[in-house]
Amino acid sequence: MPDQTLTVRADELRHVMVRANGIRLHCVEQGQGDLVLLLHDFPSCWYSWRKQLPVLSRHFRTVALDLRGFNDSDAPERIKDYRLSELADDVIGVIEKISLGKAHLVGHGLGGAIALEAAMSRPKAVGKLVLINAVHPALLWRRLFFDLSRAHILKRALFCQLPKLPEAYFSKNACAALIKHAFTKTNGTFSGKDLEFFRQALLKPGAIAAAINYYRAAFRCPPFTVKRPADIFADTLLIWGEKNTRQSKAVIAAMEKYFRGLLRIHYLSDCRNWPHEEKPDTVNRDILNFLAQPQKACAL
């Protein structure tokens, strides 16, 4: 797929490659207007935004990105290429390449952490933030090591530090263990077609190694080693599935001190880890209503 500038008619979906931050990143675009960039969670891809693209694109130029290493984006081999700061630079690079230098960011899980990192490192490039089950990077490590409810996550992260064995484990049986862990705990949310799409994306050359390198880089290049302010000046909407066992409301309370702009929180009582997949109509309405509101003035 050749590199090209993103141009699209409002009524069609376009798959294109954008060269940014030294690599090629696969994007799926629909609509016209102000740019809204959608950032997926681990270990999915742009396809997890299929229920948002046709709705948001009625009002915005909406672009769903394959994060580096996932699906059709390039997958660098070095572990350090998956540092959070590097991932944020990908996002900033895409914004600079396809827009006038500014975008609203919508991020789920890992994608939300990347959106926050981008907003901290380049605040003038980010309009508004919409976070879905996402935690401020400053709190990720604190929870991982000191919250006993996260012991299983810590165990998995430590396992991923081993050479080669994690790749072999997660690749076996056509990524069955990874698919089961990530996608099948939310009953009825994903169809067989959906699961197969995610499976095929993970089976692409280099995809599993790249996914594991996210864990490796998080340990070897943790966010707290980056010397820069942790404040978020962008107006932010946080959408939180209350059945999400990965995090708790205490984490949200701890995050609030980092937000200098407006912070709105919407709890979805019947959602788990994938609110935009489980309740797409509600999440789409929340996003559109939030993006339509005037930006709160906040000095950088």
N, C-alpha and C positions, 0 to 999 in steps of 0.2 A: 504494500500500500504506500503510494508516494506521499512525501510531505507536501502540505498545501495549506493555504490560508482558509480558515473556516468561513464559508459563505453558504447560506441556506435559505430556501423559501420557507415561509411560516408553516406550510402544511406538510412538510416532509421531514423524515429522519435521515440524518447523514452520519456516516462513519468516516472519520478522517484521522490522519496522523498529524500531530503538531510537534515540532522540534523545540524543546525547551530544556534549559539546564543541562545541555549536552547529551540528551537522549530523546528518543521518539516516544510520545505518549498518545495512546489511542483515546479518542473522544467521540462521543455520540451527541449530536446537536439537533435541536429543534427550536423554532421560533425566532423572533426578532425583538430588539429592544435592549434594555439594560441587561448586562450579563449576570446570570446566576450559575455558579459552578457547583456541581454535586460531587461529593467525595464519599466513596463507599467504605464499609468496614472490612476487617479481616474475616474470612478469606474470600470475599465475594468479588464483584466487578461492577461495571457500569449497569449491568442488567438488573441489579437490585433497585434501580431507580425507574424501571419501566412503567410504574404506576404514577410517577410524578412527572415524567417528561411531557406527556401529552396535555397535562393540565397546566403546569407552570408555563409551558411554551405559548399559551394563549396570551400571556402578558409580558413574558421575558424571553430573551435569548438564553435558552437553557442548555447547558453542556454537562453531560455526565462523563467523568474521567475514569479511565482505568489507571489506578495508581501504579507506579513503577513496579515491575515484576509480576503484575497480574494481567491475565488474559492476553490482549494484543499489544500492550505496552512493552517497551524494552525491559529486560531483566538483567541489570549489571551483576557481575559475579562477586564483587568485593562486599564484605559485610558492612564496611563503613559507608557504602553507598545507600544504606537503608536507615541512616540516622534521621531522627525527626527533623532536624534542621535542613537536611538534604531534601526530604519529602516536601517541606514547606517551600523550599526554593523551586521545586517542580511546579507547585501551584502558582507561585508568583510569576514564574516564567510563562506559564500558559496564559495568565491574565495579561501580561505585557504583550504577548504575541498576538492575541486574538481580540483585544479590546482596546479602549482608550486608557487602560492602566488601572482600572478599578472594577471590582465585582463583589456581589453578595456571595457568601459561601454557605453551603448547606452540607454538614458533615455528620455521618453516623459512626459512632464508636471510634475506631482508629481514624476515620476520615474527619471526625470532629476534633480530635487531638491535633491533627495536621492543620485544620482550619484555625484553631487557636494559636498554634505556633506561627502560622503565617500572619495572623493579626497582631501578634506580639512583635515579630521581626520587621514587618512592613505595614504598619497601621494605615498608612495613607492609601494602600492598594486594596483595602477591604472596606466594603460598604457596611452591610449588616451581616450578622452571624445567626445561623440556625443550627443548633446542636441537638442531635438525637442520641440519647443514652451515651453522652460523651463527657469525659472528665478533663479538667484542666491538667496539662502535663506536670505541673508542680506537685500534684497530689498522687499521680500514678504510682510512683515508687513508694511513697509513704504507705499507701494502702497495701501494696503488694507484699511488703515486708512486715507490717505491723497489724494487719487485720487478719485474724484467724479464718474468717469466712473466705479469704482469698487463697488459702493454702493450696488448693487444687490448681489454681492459676500459676502460683509460684512453682509448684512441682513441674508443670508442663513447660514453663519458661526455662527452668534449669535443665530439663531433658533436652530442650532444643539447643543448648550450648554444646552438646556433644557433636563430634564430627561424623557425618555420613549416616549414622544410625537413625536420626529423626527423618531424614529424607526417605530412607528405606521403609520406615514404619508408616509414614503418612501416605506414601505412594502405593502401598500394597492394596490389592483388591480394588483397584481403580479409585483410590482415595476414599474408600468406604468409611474409615474411622473419622476422617476430617469432615466429610459430608454429614455424617450422623451427629457429630458434636456441634457443628455450626448451624445446621439448618433444620433438623428434624425434631427439635424439642418444642417447637411451636406448632401444635397440631393443626393441620389443615391450611396453614399459611402458604406453603409451597407445594405446587403440583409436581407430578413426576417430570413434566417437561422442564419446570424451573430447576429442579435438582440436577437434571441431566445437563442443563446449560452450565451450571456452576461446576459440575464434575468435569466437563470437557475443557472449561477454562483452566482448571487446576492441572489437567493432564498435559497441557501445552509445555514444550521444552523449557526447562528452567523455572517453571512456575512454583513448584513445591520448594525448591531450594531458596527461591526468592522469598516465599512466604515465611520460611523458617528463619531467614536472615533478618526479618523484621524483629523477631525475638532476640536474635544474637546481637544485633546492633543496639537494641534497647538496653541490654546489660553492659555492653562494652562502651557505649557512648550515651549514658543516661542524660535526660533533659536538664538535670540540675547542674551539669558541668558547663552549660552554656551561660555565659555572663551577659545577661540582658534583662531589662525590666519584665516582670511577669504580668503587668497590668493589661487589661483588655479595654480599649476605648470604644469599640464598635457596639452599637445597640445589639442585644443578643436575646434570642428566644431559645430556651432549653425545653425540649420535649422529652418527657421521661416516662418510660413504661414501668409502672410500680411493681409488676411481677418480675422485673429484671433482678435476678438474684446476684448479679455481679457487683452491684453497687447499692448504696443505701442513701436515704435522705440526709444522713449526717454528712455525706460527701458533698452534697449540694450546698448545705449550709457552710461547709468549709470553703467552697469555691467562691461564694458571694463576694468575699473581700477583694478578689482580683478584678472585679468588673467596675470600671469607672463610668461606663455608659449605662443605658437602660438594660436591666435584666428582667425578663419575664419567664416564668416557669409554668409549664402546663403538664400536669400529671395525668397519665392515662392509666386508669386503674385496672383495665383488663388487657394490658399489653405487656409483653416480655422484652426480648432482646431486639425485636424488629418492628417497632411501632409503625414505620412508614409502609411496611408490608402487611401488617396485621390490620391496621385501621387507616388505609390510604386516604379515604375521603376526609377524615378528621384531620390528619396531618397535612394534607394538601390545603385545606381551608385555613388551618393555623398559619402555614407558611405564607400564603397569599395575603391574608389579613395583616400579618406582621410586616411584610415587605412593602405594603401599601401605605403604611403609616409614616409620617414625617420623621426624619432622623433627629434624634436628640443631639443638641449641640454639646460637644465635649472637647475641651482643649487637649491637644496632643502634647 
